[in-house]
Amino acid sequence: MALSNAQAPPGAGADTGAGAGSGQLPPGISPNIIFEDLHLVPSLVKAHGVVMGTAFGIIFPLGAILLRVIRSKFGVYAHISAQLIGYALMITGLATGVRVGKILDRLHNNGHTIIGTVVVAFLLIQPFIGFWHHYKFRKTQSTGWWTQVHIWLGRLFLLLGIINGGIGLKLADNTTGGIIAYAVVAGVFGVVYITIAALRQGKVILKDPETESEEAQT
C-alpha cells in the first residue's frame, strides 16, 4: 500500500526545485514538498507497502479465518493474537505513510491517502466493538446489533484496505510483477475468508456442541 512514487517530482533539481535563477518552482511542483527529505522517500515507501500489504493482505484475513476454523475457545485467542499483530503493522504503516505524505505534500489530496485514513480510523474502533460483543455475549449468551456491527465493519474495511493497497501500488508506479504478486496473495486469503464465512453462514461448517461459544456467532 505504498503512498506515492519514490522518485523526486519532475523538475526538482539539486537546488531544492527552484527554477534556475528565478527563485520559483517549475509548474506543477508543490511549494510544500520537503526537498531535503526526498532521499528518505524510497525506503519509507517500501516499508509502508510491505507492512500494510502484510497486514491487509495476510494477517487480518488470517485472523478472521482462524476464528472460523478453530472449533474451540482457542479460535478466539488466535483471532485476537492475529489481529493485534495486524494492528501493530497497520499503525507502523500509518506512521510511514504519513511521513511520506508530508514529504511529498500528498497527505490528503489523493484517493489512496483519504481512503487509507478512513479505513484506519474505523478499524481502530473495531477492538472496542469486539470487546463489547464479547462482554455482552458472556452475560446474555446471545448476540445483538453490536455483533453484526463488528462483523460487517470488519468485512467492509478489510475489503477497502485490500483495494486501497492496489491503488497505492499504482500511485507508487510499482512494477507489474509487484502488483500481480499483491493481487494474488490478497486474493487467495480473501477468497478463503469469504468461502469459509459463507459456509459458516449457511451452517455447512458446524460447531461441536461442547465447544459452542461466541465465536459460533461471528
Salt bridges, closest charged atoms under 4 A:
ASP37 OD2 - ARG99 NH2 2.88
ASP208 OD1 - ARG71 NH2 3.83
GLU214 OE2 - HIS134 ND1 2.39
GLU214 OE1 - ARG138 NH2 3.54
GLU215 OE2 - LYS207 NZ 3.84
